[in-house]
Amino acid sequence: MGNCSPSPRRSGPSPATSPPPHRTGSSTANGGNTATTVSPYALARSPSVSVSIDPDPEAADDEGGVVRVYGSDGCPVAWRLRVALLYKAAAPLHFTPSEAAPLGRPVLRLSAAGPELCGAADDLLRHVDARFEGKPAVAPPPRRPATRASLAAAAAEEVAEMVRLQHRSAERHLDGVAAKLAEMVRKGGKKPGKGGGTAVVAVEGAEVRRLGKWYGDAMEVMLEHARMEERVLFPDIQRASFPGVCDKVQEQHGKHLPMMNGIKEDIKTLLTLELGSPLFHEVLVNLAVRLKALQDHTKEHFKEEEKDMLPRLESVRRMQREEGSVADKSNSGWASEAMDTMEMTHSKLFPFFMTGLMPQEAMQYLDLVCRCTKNTRHLVSMLRSLAERLEDANPSIIHNNPTKLYEHLLVKSP
Protein backbone atom coordinates (compact mmCIF):
# COMPACT_ATOMS: atom_id res chain seq x y z
CA MET A 1 0.00 0.00 0.00
CA GLY A 2 2.92 2.33 -0.52
CA ASN A 3 5.31 3.84 1.98
CA CYS A 4 3.76 4.62 5.31
CA SER A 5 5.86 7.55 6.34
CA PRO A 6 9.28 9.11 5.86
CA SER A 7 12.12 7.09 7.24
CA PRO A 8 12.92 8.04 10.82
CA ARG A 9 15.71 10.56 11.17
CA ARG A 10 19.03 9.06 12.00
CA SER A 11 20.76 10.40 15.07
CA GLY A 12 23.93 9.81 16.94
CA PRO A 13 24.32 7.24 19.68
CA SER A 14 21.83 7.54 22.49
CA PRO A 15 23.11 8.75 25.84
CA ALA A 16 23.97 5.99 28.22
CA THR A 17 21.09 6.96 30.43
CA SER A 18 18.55 6.30 27.69
CA PRO A 19 17.96 2.62 27.01
CA PRO A 20 18.02 1.92 23.27
CA PRO A 21 14.95 0.75 21.35
CA HIS A 22 14.51 -2.98 21.36
CA ARG A 23 12.65 -5.26 18.98
CA THR A 24 11.25 -8.66 19.76
CA GLY A 25 9.17 -11.05 17.71
CA SER A 26 5.50 -11.29 18.59
CA SER A 27 3.33 -14.00 17.04
CA THR A 28 0.17 -12.95 15.26
CA ALA A 29 -3.22 -14.61 15.31
CA ASN A 30 -2.41 -17.07 12.53
CA GLY A 31 0.94 -17.98 13.96
CA GLY A 32 2.70 -17.48 10.62
CA ASN A 33 3.56 -13.81 10.67
CA THR A 34 5.20 -11.53 13.18
CA ALA A 35 4.88 -7.97 14.31
CA THR A 36 7.58 -6.06 16.12
CA THR A 37 7.28 -4.93 19.73
CA VAL A 38 8.57 -1.39 20.09
CA SER A 39 10.02 -0.15 23.37
CA PRO A 40 8.25 2.81 25.01
CA TYR A 41 11.66 4.51 25.00
CA ALA A 42 11.66 4.35 21.18
CA LEU A 43 8.34 6.15 21.15
CA ALA A 44 9.45 8.66 23.74
CA ARG A 45 12.60 9.53 21.78
CA SER A 46 10.95 9.57 18.34
CA PRO A 47 10.43 13.17 17.15
CA SER A 48 6.81 14.35 16.84
CA VAL A 49 5.41 11.24 18.50
CA SER A 50 3.02 11.90 21.36
CA VAL A 51 3.21 9.04 23.82
CA SER A 52 0.76 8.31 26.59
CA ILE A 53 2.42 6.22 29.30
CA ASP A 54 0.20 6.37 32.34
CA PRO A 55 2.24 7.41 35.39
CA ASP A 56 0.08 5.69 37.99
CA PRO A 57 -2.27 2.70 38.25
CA GLU A 58 -5.39 4.86 38.53
CA ALA A 59 -4.65 6.54 35.20
CA ALA A 60 -3.98 3.17 33.66
CA ASP A 61 -7.35 1.93 34.86
CA ASP A 62 -9.09 4.96 33.35
CA GLU A 63 -7.53 4.51 29.93
CA GLY A 64 -6.83 0.80 29.96
CA GLY A 65 -9.27 0.20 27.11
CA VAL A 66 -8.09 3.01 24.85
CA VAL A 67 -6.52 1.88 21.56
CA ARG A 68 -3.76 4.16 20.29
CA VAL A 69 -2.36 4.41 16.78
CA TYR A 70 0.82 6.37 16.09
CA GLY A 71 1.76 7.10 12.51
CA SER A 72 2.18 9.57 9.70
CA ASP A 73 -0.91 11.43 8.53
CA GLY A 74 0.07 10.31 5.03
CA CYS A 75 0.43 6.63 5.92
CA PRO A 76 -2.24 4.35 4.39
CA VAL A 77 -1.57 1.60 6.94
CA ALA A 78 -2.25 3.99 9.84
CA TRP A 79 -5.50 5.13 8.22
CA ARG A 80 -6.52 1.55 7.48
CA LEU A 81 -5.98 0.64 11.12
CA ARG A 82 -8.04 3.62 12.14
CA VAL A 83 -10.95 2.66 9.86
CA ALA A 84 -10.79 -1.00 10.91
CA LEU A 85 -10.94 -0.07 14.59
CA LEU A 86 -13.91 2.21 13.96
CA TYR A 87 -15.75 -0.69 12.32
CA LYS A 88 -14.80 -2.93 15.24
CA ALA A 89 -16.12 -0.23 17.59
CA ALA A 90 -14.63 -2.27 20.42
CA ALA A 91 -12.87 0.51 22.35
CA PRO A 92 -12.19 4.25 22.28
CA LEU A 93 -9.59 5.16 19.68
CA HIS A 94 -6.90 7.81 19.77
CA PHE A 95 -4.78 8.66 16.72
CA THR A 96 -1.50 10.53 17.14
CA PRO A 97 -0.03 11.93 13.89
CA SER A 98 3.71 11.36 13.68
CA GLU A 99 5.99 11.91 10.73
CA ALA A 100 8.83 10.06 12.41
CA ALA A 101 7.35 6.99 13.99
CA PRO A 102 9.78 4.30 15.14
CA LEU A 103 11.00 2.12 12.28
CA GLY A 104 9.24 4.43 9.80
CA ARG A 105 5.98 2.51 10.25
CA PRO A 106 2.76 3.06 12.22
CA VAL A 107 2.67 1.82 15.79
CA LEU A 108 -0.37 0.23 17.42
CA ARG A 109 -1.06 -0.11 21.13
CA LEU A 110 -4.18 -2.12 21.99
CA SER A 111 -4.31 -1.24 25.70
CA ALA A 112 -2.51 0.98 28.19
CA ALA A 113 -0.67 -2.01 29.61
CA GLY A 114 0.02 -3.63 26.24
CA PRO A 115 3.18 -3.34 24.11
CA GLU A 116 3.55 -1.03 21.13
CA LEU A 117 3.35 -3.14 17.97
CA CYS A 118 4.89 -2.32 14.63
CA GLY A 119 4.63 -4.35 11.45
CA ALA A 120 2.84 -4.95 8.15
CA ALA A 121 -0.82 -4.01 7.82
CA ASP A 122 -2.13 -7.60 7.81
CA ASP A 123 -0.07 -8.49 10.90
CA LEU A 124 -1.39 -5.52 12.88
CA LEU A 125 -4.96 -6.23 11.78
CA ARG A 126 -4.63 -9.80 13.03
CA HIS A 127 -3.57 -8.44 16.41
CA VAL A 128 -6.72 -6.30 16.41
CA ASP A 129 -8.87 -9.37 15.69
CA ALA A 130 -7.12 -11.35 18.41
CA ARG A 131 -7.58 -8.55 20.95
CA PHE A 132 -11.21 -7.75 20.03
CA GLU A 133 -13.06 -10.93 19.14
CA GLY A 134 -16.26 -10.85 17.15
CA LYS A 135 -17.37 -9.44 13.85
CA PRO A 136 -16.25 -7.95 11.66
CA ALA A 137 -12.92 -9.68 11.18
CA VAL A 138 -10.73 -6.81 10.01
CA ALA A 139 -7.74 -8.86 8.85
CA PRO A 140 -7.98 -10.49 5.41
CA PRO A 141 -7.79 -14.29 5.30
CA PRO A 142 -4.29 -15.71 4.69
CA ARG A 143 -3.49 -15.85 0.99
CA ARG A 144 -1.91 -18.92 -0.52
CA PRO A 145 1.06 -18.41 -2.83
CA ALA A 146 -0.29 -18.17 -6.35
CA THR A 147 0.77 -20.72 -8.95
CA ARG A 148 0.78 -20.05 -12.66
CA ALA A 149 -2.38 -22.15 -13.06
CA SER A 150 -4.21 -20.22 -10.33
CA LEU A 151 -3.35 -16.68 -11.46
CA ALA A 152 -6.33 -16.39 -13.77
CA ALA A 153 -8.69 -17.77 -11.13
CA ALA A 154 -7.35 -15.38 -8.47
CA ALA A 155 -7.67 -12.32 -10.71
CA ALA A 156 -11.17 -13.34 -11.80
CA GLU A 157 -12.35 -13.91 -8.23
CA GLU A 158 -11.01 -10.51 -7.20
CA VAL A 159 -13.01 -8.77 -9.94
CA ALA A 160 -16.09 -10.89 -9.17
CA GLU A 161 -15.89 -9.97 -5.48
CA MET A 162 -15.61 -6.28 -6.38
CA VAL A 163 -18.68 -6.49 -8.65
CA ARG A 164 -20.76 -8.39 -6.07
CA LEU A 165 -19.96 -5.90 -3.30
CA GLN A 166 -20.81 -2.98 -5.57
CA HIS A 167 -24.15 -4.67 -6.27
CA ARG A 168 -24.87 -5.02 -2.55
CA SER A 169 -24.12 -1.35 -1.86
CA ALA A 170 -26.34 -0.14 -4.70
CA GLU A 171 -29.20 -2.43 -3.65
CA ARG A 172 -29.10 -1.27 -0.05
CA HIS A 173 -29.00 2.39 -0.95
CA LEU A 174 -32.00 1.97 -3.22
CA ASP A 175 -33.73 0.15 -0.35
CA GLY A 176 -32.85 3.04 1.94
CA VAL A 177 -34.23 5.65 -0.47
CA ALA A 178 -37.40 3.57 -0.91
CA ALA A 179 -37.90 3.25 2.86
CA LYS A 180 -37.47 7.00 3.32
CA LEU A 181 -39.86 7.69 0.46
CA ALA A 182 -42.48 5.32 1.93
CA GLU A 183 -42.20 7.20 5.22
CA MET A 184 -42.77 10.49 3.40
CA VAL A 185 -45.81 9.07 1.57
CA ARG A 186 -47.39 8.06 4.86
CA LYS A 187 -47.21 11.59 6.22
CA GLY A 188 -47.08 13.63 3.00
CA GLY A 189 -50.77 14.60 2.79
CA LYS A 190 -50.88 16.62 5.98
CA LYS A 191 -51.23 20.38 5.80
CA PRO A 192 -50.28 23.20 8.17
CA GLY A 193 -52.76 23.96 10.92
CA LYS A 194 -54.52 27.30 11.04
CA GLY A 195 -55.43 29.30 14.09
CA GLY A 196 -53.45 27.08 16.41
CA GLY A 197 -54.66 23.82 14.89
CA THR A 198 -52.77 20.61 15.60
CA ALA A 199 -52.15 19.59 11.98
CA VAL A 200 -48.58 20.20 10.77
CA VAL A 201 -46.63 19.77 7.55
CA ALA A 202 -45.00 16.41 8.21
CA VAL A 203 -42.76 16.45 5.13
CA GLU A 204 -40.27 19.30 5.15
CA GLY A 205 -38.36 20.74 2.24
CA ALA A 206 -35.08 19.59 3.81
CA GLU A 207 -36.31 15.99 3.68
CA VAL A 208 -37.02 16.25 -0.05
CA ARG A 209 -33.58 17.77 -0.67
CA ARG A 210 -31.88 15.04 1.34
CA LEU A 211 -33.87 12.40 -0.55
CA GLY A 212 -32.71 13.96 -3.81
CA LYS A 213 -29.07 13.87 -2.72
CA TRP A 214 -29.33 10.28 -1.50
CA TYR A 215 -30.90 9.11 -4.73
CA GLY A 216 -28.51 11.23 -6.84
CA ASP A 217 -25.45 9.67 -5.17
CA ALA A 218 -26.87 6.17 -5.61
CA MET A 219 -27.58 6.88 -9.26
CA GLU A 220 -24.01 8.13 -9.83
CA VAL A 221 -22.53 4.96 -8.30
CA MET A 222 -24.82 2.74 -10.39
CA LEU A 223 -23.97 4.59 -13.60
CA GLU A 224 -20.24 4.37 -12.91
CA HIS A 225 -20.62 0.67 -12.17
CA ALA A 226 -22.40 0.13 -15.51
CA ARG A 227 -19.74 2.14 -17.40
CA MET A 228 -16.99 0.11 -15.73
CA GLU A 229 -18.57 -3.14 -16.89
CA GLU A 230 -19.06 -1.82 -20.44
CA ARG A 231 -15.48 -0.53 -20.74
CA VAL A 232 -13.43 -3.09 -18.80
CA LEU A 233 -15.37 -6.37 -18.72
CA PHE A 234 -17.78 -6.64 -21.66
CA PRO A 235 -15.31 -6.24 -24.57
CA ASP A 236 -13.18 -9.18 -23.44
CA ILE A 237 -16.20 -11.26 -22.43
CA GLN A 238 -17.53 -10.85 -25.98
CA ARG A 239 -14.16 -11.80 -27.48
CA ALA A 240 -14.11 -14.92 -25.28
CA SER A 241 -17.14 -16.23 -27.21
CA PHE A 242 -19.78 -15.13 -24.71
CA PRO A 243 -21.52 -12.41 -26.77
CA GLY A 244 -25.07 -13.24 -25.73
CA VAL A 245 -24.38 -12.51 -22.07
CA CYS A 246 -23.15 -8.98 -22.76
CA ASP A 247 -25.91 -8.18 -25.24
CA LYS A 248 -28.55 -8.97 -22.64
CA VAL A 249 -26.82 -7.02 -19.86
CA GLN A 250 -26.23 -3.97 -22.06
CA GLU A 251 -29.87 -4.01 -23.09
CA GLN A 252 -30.83 -3.92 -19.41
CA HIS A 253 -28.45 -1.01 -18.83
CA GLY A 254 -30.23 0.86 -21.60
CA LYS A 255 -33.61 0.26 -19.96
CA HIS A 256 -32.46 1.38 -16.53
CA LEU A 257 -31.15 4.79 -17.60
CA PRO A 258 -34.55 6.30 -18.59
CA MET A 259 -36.07 4.92 -15.38
CA MET A 260 -33.33 6.49 -13.26
CA ASN A 261 -33.58 9.84 -15.06
CA GLY A 262 -37.37 9.85 -14.69
CA ILE A 263 -37.11 9.40 -10.92
CA LYS A 264 -34.53 12.17 -10.72
CA GLU A 265 -36.91 14.54 -12.56
CA ASP A 266 -39.79 13.60 -10.25
CA ILE A 267 -37.69 14.55 -7.22
CA LYS A 268 -36.88 17.90 -8.85
CA THR A 269 -40.61 18.42 -9.44
CA LEU A 270 -41.34 17.77 -5.75
CA LEU A 271 -39.02 20.63 -4.82
CA THR A 272 -41.18 23.06 -6.81
CA LEU A 273 -44.53 22.03 -5.29
CA GLU A 274 -46.30 23.24 -2.17
CA LEU A 275 -45.53 20.90 0.70
CA GLY A 276 -48.55 18.88 1.79
CA SER A 277 -50.68 19.83 -1.22
CA PRO A 278 -52.72 17.16 -3.08
CA LEU A 279 -50.44 17.48 -6.11
CA PHE A 280 -47.36 17.08 -3.91
CA HIS A 281 -48.79 13.89 -2.43
CA GLU A 282 -49.76 12.56 -5.87
CA VAL A 283 -46.26 13.07 -7.24
CA LEU A 284 -44.83 11.48 -4.09
CA VAL A 285 -46.98 8.36 -4.54
CA ASN A 286 -46.09 8.08 -8.25
CA LEU A 287 -42.42 8.47 -7.35
CA ALA A 288 -42.66 5.58 -4.91
CA VAL A 289 -44.19 3.37 -7.62
CA ARG A 290 -41.45 4.22 -10.12
CA LEU A 291 -38.72 3.65 -7.55
CA LYS A 292 -40.16 0.23 -6.68
CA ALA A 293 -40.04 -0.72 -10.36
CA LEU A 294 -36.39 0.38 -10.55
CA GLN A 295 -35.57 -1.65 -7.42
CA ASP A 296 -37.12 -4.79 -8.88
CA HIS A 297 -35.37 -4.39 -12.24
CA THR A 298 -32.03 -3.66 -10.59
CA LYS A 299 -32.13 -6.66 -8.26
CA GLU A 300 -33.06 -8.98 -11.11
CA HIS A 301 -30.32 -7.47 -13.27
CA PHE A 302 -27.67 -7.95 -10.57
CA LYS A 303 -28.84 -11.52 -9.98
CA GLU A 304 -28.49 -12.38 -13.66
CA GLU A 305 -25.03 -10.80 -13.87
CA GLU A 306 -23.80 -12.79 -10.89
CA LYS A 307 -25.26 -16.00 -12.32
CA ASP A 308 -24.35 -15.66 -16.00
CA MET A 309 -21.42 -13.25 -16.27
CA LEU A 310 -19.17 -13.56 -13.22
CA PRO A 311 -18.53 -17.33 -13.54
CA ARG A 312 -17.05 -16.68 -17.02
CA LEU A 313 -14.40 -14.23 -15.83
CA GLU A 314 -11.75 -16.90 -15.24
CA SER A 315 -11.96 -18.01 -18.89
CA VAL A 316 -11.72 -14.36 -19.95
CA ARG A 317 -8.62 -13.75 -17.83
CA ARG A 318 -7.00 -16.91 -19.16
CA MET A 319 -7.65 -15.68 -22.71
CA GLN A 320 -6.08 -12.30 -21.86
CA ARG A 321 -2.94 -13.98 -20.58
CA GLU A 322 -2.65 -16.26 -23.59
CA GLU A 323 -2.91 -13.23 -25.88
CA GLY A 324 -0.29 -11.36 -23.86
CA SER A 325 -2.68 -8.46 -23.34
CA VAL A 326 -2.25 -8.34 -19.55
CA ALA A 327 -0.09 -5.32 -18.84
CA ASP A 328 -0.08 -5.74 -15.06
CA LYS A 329 0.95 -9.32 -14.25
CA SER A 330 -0.20 -9.09 -10.63
CA ASN A 331 -3.49 -10.65 -9.53
CA SER A 332 -4.84 -7.20 -8.70
CA GLY A 333 -4.14 -5.64 -12.09
CA TRP A 334 -7.58 -6.36 -13.55
CA ALA A 335 -9.45 -5.16 -10.47
CA SER A 336 -7.22 -2.06 -10.37
CA GLU A 337 -8.19 -1.21 -13.93
CA ALA A 338 -11.87 -1.62 -13.08
CA MET A 339 -11.63 0.55 -9.96
CA ASP A 340 -9.74 3.27 -11.82
CA THR A 341 -12.72 3.78 -14.14
CA MET A 342 -15.01 4.54 -11.18
CA GLU A 343 -13.48 7.87 -10.20
CA MET A 344 -16.40 9.36 -8.26
CA THR A 345 -17.16 6.14 -6.39
CA HIS A 346 -13.56 5.90 -5.21
CA SER A 347 -13.12 9.56 -4.30
CA LYS A 348 -15.94 11.94 -3.42
CA LEU A 349 -18.58 9.20 -3.04
CA PHE A 350 -16.41 6.61 -1.27
CA PRO A 351 -17.92 7.12 2.22
CA PHE A 352 -21.39 7.02 0.66
CA PHE A 353 -20.60 3.78 -1.19
CA MET A 354 -19.15 2.13 1.92
CA THR A 355 -22.23 2.93 4.03
CA GLY A 356 -24.16 0.57 1.75
CA LEU A 357 -22.06 -2.39 2.95
CA MET A 358 -22.40 -4.42 6.12
CA PRO A 359 -19.25 -4.30 8.30
CA GLN A 360 -17.77 -7.59 7.07
CA GLU A 361 -18.45 -6.64 3.46
CA ALA A 362 -16.86 -3.25 4.11
CA MET A 363 -13.69 -4.96 5.37
CA GLN A 364 -13.59 -7.11 2.22
CA TYR A 365 -13.94 -4.08 -0.03
CA LEU A 366 -11.41 -2.13 2.00
CA ASP A 367 -8.88 -4.92 1.49
CA LEU A 368 -9.56 -4.82 -2.26
CA VAL A 369 -9.15 -1.05 -2.36
CA CYS A 370 -5.88 -1.17 -0.43
CA ARG A 371 -4.44 -3.82 -2.74
CA CYS A 372 -5.69 -2.28 -5.98
CA THR A 373 -5.06 1.44 -5.47
CA LYS A 374 -1.55 2.24 -6.64
CA ASN A 375 -1.59 5.95 -5.81
CA THR A 376 -0.74 6.21 -2.11
CA ARG A 377 -1.96 9.80 -1.77
CA HIS A 378 -5.31 8.91 -3.33
CA LEU A 379 -5.65 5.85 -1.08
CA VAL A 380 -4.99 7.95 2.02
CA SER A 381 -7.59 10.47 0.88
CA MET A 382 -10.20 7.71 0.52
CA LEU A 383 -9.44 6.18 3.91
CA ARG A 384 -9.37 9.56 5.64
CA SER A 385 -12.76 10.58 4.23
CA LEU A 386 -14.29 7.30 5.43
CA ALA A 387 -12.73 7.54 8.91
CA GLU A 388 -13.97 11.10 9.38
CA ARG A 389 -17.54 10.07 8.57
CA LEU A 390 -17.46 6.97 10.77
CA GLU A 391 -16.23 9.01 13.73
CA ASP A 392 -19.56 10.88 13.65
CA ALA A 393 -21.63 7.70 13.90
CA ASN A 394 -23.00 5.54 16.69
CA PRO A 395 -21.28 2.11 16.61
CA SER A 396 -24.63 0.29 16.85
CA ILE A 397 -25.73 1.94 13.59
CA ILE A 398 -22.51 0.92 11.84
CA HIS A 399 -22.99 -2.71 12.89
CA ASN A 400 -26.71 -3.16 12.33
CA ASN A 401 -28.01 -0.95 9.52
CA PRO A 402 -25.60 0.65 7.06
CA THR A 403 -28.21 2.72 5.21
CA LYS A 404 -29.45 4.11 8.54
CA LEU A 405 -25.83 5.15 9.03
CA TYR A 406 -25.92 7.10 5.79
CA GLU A 407 -29.26 8.70 6.65
CA HIS A 408 -27.83 9.69 10.05
CA LEU A 409 -24.79 11.29 8.41
CA LEU A 410 -26.95 12.94 5.75
CA VAL A 411 -29.08 14.66 8.38
CA LYS A 412 -25.94 15.94 10.10
CA SER A 413 -24.50 17.31 6.85
CA PRO A 414 -24.81 21.08 6.30
N, C-alpha and C positions, 0 to 999 in steps of 0.2 A: 504494500500500500504506500510505497514511497518512503522517503526519509522522515523520521518523526520530528527531529529537531536538529539544530546545529550541534556539531560535536562539542562536548564540554571543553572549556578552555583548559589548556595545560598550564600547570603552575609548578613551581619549584617544590622541593621536598617539604613535606609537612613538618611543622615543629614537633619536637619529641613529645611535647605534652598533648598533642592531638593524635589519637589513635587513627591509623590509616583506614580507608574503606576496606571492607572485606566482602568476599563473594562466596557463597556456598550454594551447592545444588539443592533444589527443592522439588520433589516429585509433584507432577500435576495429577489431575483426576484420572487420566487414562494410563498413568504410569510410564508412558513412553517419551514424554517430553519434560523439559526442565525449565524452570524460571529461576532467576537469580535473586537471592536475598541481599538487600542493600543495607549496610550499616546506617543507623541514625546519624553517625558522625559524617557519613558521605552526604546525606541530605543537608545537615547543618552547615557544612562547608561549601556546598554547591551554590554559586552565585544565583540570586534571584529566586531561590527556592524558599518558600515559606513552610516551615516545619512546625507541626503541632505535637510536641512531646509533653504529655501531661505531667506536671511537676509533683502531683500528689494523688493518692488513691481516690479521693473524692472526685477530682476532675476526671480521672480515668473512668469512674463509674458513670459520670454524666455523659461522656462522649464515647463510651465504649462501643456503641453500635454505629458510629459515624464512619462511613467509607470515604477515604481520601484518595484523590488522583492527582499526581504531580506530573506536569508535562508541558511542552510547548503549546501555545495557542494555535500553532500551525501544524500540529502533529495529528494525523488521521487516527493513529492507534489510541491516543488519549481521548479524542472525541468519540471514537467507537466504544471505548470503555464507558464513557459518560452516558451515551445513549443506552447501552446494554443495561447499565445499572438503573437507569430511569424506568426501563421496561420491567426489570426485576422488581422495582419498587420495594425492596426488602429492607432498606435502611436509609437514613439521611445521607446525602452525598455532598461532599465539598470538593471543588476543583480549584487547584492552585496553579495558575499559569507559571511556567518556568522555561526560559529559553536555554537553560544550562543544567538540565536534569542530569543526575548521575548516569554515567555510561551513554549519554546522549539519547536515552529512551525514556518513555513515561514510566512513572513509578506508581504502584498501587498498594494501598494499605487497607485491609479489609476490616480492621478493628484497631482500637487504640493500643491494645496489648500485642497486636500481631506484627509480624515483620513487614518491612517494605519490600515489595516484589517487583522485579524488573525482568522483562523478557519479551518474546514475540506475542502478537495479539492473541493468537489461539491459545497459547499457554496461560496468559493472564485471564482470558475468558473462562477457561476451565477451572481456574482457582475461584472465580466468582460463582460458578455453578456448584462447586464443592462446598463453598462457604454458605451459599443461600440455596438450599434445595427447593425444588418445585419449579413450575413452569413460569415463564418460558425458559428453555435451555438456551443460553446465550452463546455458547461455544458451538462451532460447527462440528458435525461428526467427523471422526478421523478419516482422512482420504487415503485410499490405497494408491501405491505407485502405479501410474498409468503405463500400460503396455501399448505397443503399436496397434494391436488389434482392438484395444478398448478406447483409443483416442476419439474415434468418431462417435462412439456411444456416449462418452463423457461429455463431449461438446454438445451433442444433441439433447441430452438430458438437462444440461444447463440452460439451453434456450427454452426447452419445454417448461422447465420450472419457472423461468421468468414470465413466459406467456400465461401460465396458469395463475400465478400470483397477481398479474395485472388484471386478469379476468375477475378474480375474487374482489379486488379493490373496487373495480368499476361497478360490479354487481351490488356491493354493499352501499356504495355511495348513491346509486339509483334507488336502492331500498330506503336509504335515509331521507332522500328528497321526497319520495312517495309518502313516507310516514309523516313527514312534516306537512306536506300538502293535504293529506287526509285530515290532520289535526286542524288545519286552516279551514277546510270545507265544513267541518263540524261546527265551527263557531263563526263562519264568515258572513252569515246572513243578519247578524245583529247590527243594530243601529244605535247611534248616540242617544242617550236619554235627554229629555227636555224638561225644564222646570224642576230639576232635582230628581228626575226619574232614575230607576236603578239600571236600565239597559245601558250598555257600553259598547263601543266598537271593539270587538274582541281581536280582530286582525289589524295590526298596525302596519304602517308603511315600511317600517324597519324590517318587519318579518318578510315582506314581499321582496325587499332588496336583498336580504340575506339568502332567501330562497333562490333568487336569480343568480347570486354569486356561487352558491353551492352547485346548482345545476350547471352553470357556465364552466366551472372548474372541472366537473365530471365530464362534460362534453369535450373539453379540450384534451383531457387524458385519453378518452375513448378515440378521438380522431387521431391523436398521435400514435396510439396503439395500432389503429388500422393502417396508417401510412407506413409504420415500421414493417408490418407484415407484407404490405404490397411492394415495398422497396427492397427488403432484406431477405424475406423468406419465399415469397411466391415465385419470383423468377427462377430460382434454382429448383423449387419443387416441380414447376412445370417442365423444366429440362430433364428432371429425373423420371419422366414418363408418368407423372401424376397430374395431368392437366385438368381433369374433371373436378378434382378437389378445389383447386384455386378458382375455377370459373364460378362454382357455386358460392364460395365464400365472398368473392368480389361482388357478385350479384347482391348478396345480402348487405354488404357494405353500402352499395348504392341505394338500397331501400332504406337503410337506417338514417342516412344523412338528411333527407327531407323531413323525416319524423323528428329528428333532433332539432332542426332549424325551426320547425313549426312550434315546438314546445317553447323554444327560446323567444319567439315572437309573441306567444301567448303571455309569457311572463312580462314582457315589455308592455303589452296592452294593459295588464293588471295595474301597472304603475301609473297609468294615465286615468284610471277610473276612480270614482268616489268609493272610498272604503265602506263596506257594508251595504252598498246599493244592490238592487236585484241583478243588475247587469254584471256587477263585480262578482257576485256569487255564481252566476251562470257561467262566466268565463272560468272561474275557479273550478267548478265541477267538470267542465269540458277539458280543462287542463289535466285534471286527475285521470280522466279516461284515456287521454292521449299518452300520458306518462305510463300508465299501466300497460298499454299496448307496446310501448318501447321496451319496458322491462321484460315482458314476455318474449319479444323478438330477440332481445339481447341475450337472455339466458339460453334460449334455444340455439342461437348462433354460437355462443361460447361452447356449449355442450357438443355441438357438431364438430367444431374446430378441434377440441380436445380428443374426440373419438376418431376423426378421419385424418386430420392433418398432422398432429404432433407425433403419432407413432411412426410417421414416414421420415422424420427428420434425420434419423441415423443413416438411412440409405442416401439421403441428400448430402450429408456431410462426407460420407464415404466417396461419393461421386466427386465432390469438390476436391478432395485430397488426391484422387486418382488423376484428375485433370491438372493438378498443380496450381489450382486457383485460390488456395488458402494462403493468404499473405502472412497472417499471424499463426504460427504453428502451435501456440498454446491452446489448451482446452477452452480458455475463456475468450479467445479471439472472436468467435462468432457472436457470443452474447454481448461482447463489448461493442461490436459493430451495431447490433440491434439497439442497445441502450443509447449509443451516440446519436441515433436518429430521433430520439424522444427528448429533445432539449428542454422543453417546458416541464415535462414530468420529472426530469432529473435536475431541476434547478428551482425555479420559482414555485412550482407545484409539488415539490417533493414531500414536504410535511403533509399536505393535503392527501396525496396518494397513499402515504404510509398510514394515515388514520383510517383507511379502508381495510387494513389488514389486522387480523388477530395477532396477539403478541408473538406466538411462535412463527407465524407466517412472516411477520415483520423481521424477525431475526434471520429467517432464511433469505429474505430479499436483501437485507442489509449485508449479509455475507456475499451475495452475488454482486452487489454494488461495489463493495470494497475490493473484490477480486477483479472486477471488470473495468473500473474507472482508472485510467492511466494518469490522468492529470491530478496530482496531489492537491493542488490548491482548490480545484473544483470539488474534489471529494470532501475536503475539510468544510467547504462552504455548505455542502448538502447536509453533512452530519451536524454542523453547528445550527443550521436552521431548524432541523428536527429536534435537537436537544432543547433549544430555546422554547419551542412550542410545548414539548412534553413537560417542561418545568412548571408550566402554568396549569397543569391538569391534575385532577385527583387520581391517585393510583387505581382506585376501584373502577373508574371509567376506562382507563387504559386497558385493564385486564378483561373487562366484561362486555363492553359495547363500543367498538371503535368509532362507529358513526356518531354516537352520542358524544364521544370525545371531540369530533370535528365540530359538531353543533355547539358544544360548550366553548370551544376556542373561537368559533365564528361570532358568537354573541359578545365575547370579550374584545373582539377586534374593533378598532375605531371605525 
